Amino acid sequence: MRVVYSAIFHNLLIKIAALILAVLVWAYIAGQIYMQSPIKEDASSTTVALSDEGIIVKKLPVHVNIIGTPEDKYRVAIERIKVQPAECVVTGPFKDVENLSSVTTEPISVQGAARSIRQKASIKEIAGCKMNKDRNFYVIIPIVKKGLK
């Protein structure tokens, strides 16, 4: 018992000082590592860059690629087009993703349509990039009579 007591309390102040010094050194090094971390996040939290030459993750709006024209008396109500989900997460090389402002669906034909179109749509691939795991988006393209909103 005396050996244990002696091992713990012998030079106790030096042991406490060494422990405090070790914790301070660890905190300083951890702070330096955090400050030099290559992860950068912009104010809107839609872009995370892992390095200037590396990978970037960006959340982008989805735009619908419409081809063709509806029946003569009808038009596409562009202002009412809906896409679910409205955004797509794109991951890829910094040089390929940095300047992207949106992603586009595969073409959806409205040729000869006289009523609204509801369908699944895939996102056009971007070379070298990965998209949401589920690349299926649900699109509603309202077709209305000309002269109506």
Buried (B, 14 or more C-beta within 10 A) or exposed (E): EEEEEEEEEEEEEEEEEEEEEEEEEEEEEEEEEEEEEEEEEEEEEBBBBBEEEEBBBBBBEBBBEBEEBBBEEBBBBEEEBEBEEEBBBBBBBBEBBEEBEEBBBEEBEBEEBEEBBEEEBEBEEBEEBBBBEEBEBEBBBBBBEEEEE
